[in-house]
Amino acid sequence: MKQTIMSLTKAKAKLLELARAANDNGEAFILTKDGAPVSALIPMNEYEAFLETVEIEEDADLKKVLARSLRDEKAGRLWTRDKSGKWKKHSRTRQDSH
């Protein structure tokens, strides 16, 4: 993601332009006051991903479930649904192992 550093004063004058660049082009802007970073303007999808990450990090039970799921995946203990919706043991393909 492209990041641009700019003062709050400059950003204030270009806010609509910056918001469009973030939304349309995935750009991020680090906003400074007296040369120090104080805020960031980032695309909404990046912000939502950040919030999800924080939510996971704060939930000890969810972290345990995710860790167990990763161990199961590495050990090949995977299940998928077939076309009729029934659960079946997932068989690894050559592409899965890459």
N, C-alpha and C positions, 0 to 999 in steps of 0.2 A: 504494500500500500504506500503510495507516494505521500510524504509528509512535508508540509511547509510550515516554517516558523514565522510568526508575524505578531506585531504588537496589537494589543486590544484596540487601540485607537484606529489603526489601519483596518482591522477586522470589522469594527463598527461601521465604517464607511462602506464596506463591501459585503455586509452580512448576507444579503440575498444571493449574491454571486458565489460566495463561499458555500452556502447551503446547497446550492444547485451543483457545484463541483463535487461536494461530498456525496450527494445523492446520485448524480448521473455518472460520475467518473470514479467513485470510490476513494476520493482524496481525503486526507486528514490534515487538520490544521492545529498546530500547537500555538496557543495564544499566550503572549507574554505581557507582563507589566514590569516596567523598569528593568527589562532584560531577563527576568526570571519567569519560567513557565507557570501559569496559573490555571489554565483550562485547556480543553481540547474540543474541537468540533470534528466529529467522526460520522461516517455513514451509519444510518439507523441499524442496518443488519449487523454491523460490527458491535454497536452498543448492545443490541439484544443478545448477541453471542457472549459478550462480556458479562451481562447480567446472569445468563444461564450458568456460566462458569463459576461465578461467585456463589450462586445458589447451591451448586454441587459441592463446592469447597466447604460451605457452611453446614452441610447435611452429612453427618458422620455415617448414618445408616445407608444413605445413597452411595457414598464413597465405598463402603464395604460391598454393596451389591455390584457396583461397577468393577471393583477389583476382582471379585469372584467371577464375574462374566468374562473378564479378560483372561483369567487363568483357564476357564472352560474353553474359550476360543483357542488358546494356544495348545491346549491338550486335545483339541479336536472334538470336544463335547458340544456339538451344535445341533440345533433342531430347526427345521423349517416347515412351512405348510405346503402341501401339494396343491394342485389346482382345485381339488374338492374341499380344501380347507382342513384336511386332517394333518396332524403333526407326524413328521417322520424324521429320522436321524439324518442330518445333513451329511452328504458324502463330499469330501474335498475333491476339487478338480485341480488340474495343473495350475490354472490361473489363480486359485485360492492360495496356493502355497507361495506365491510371489509377493 
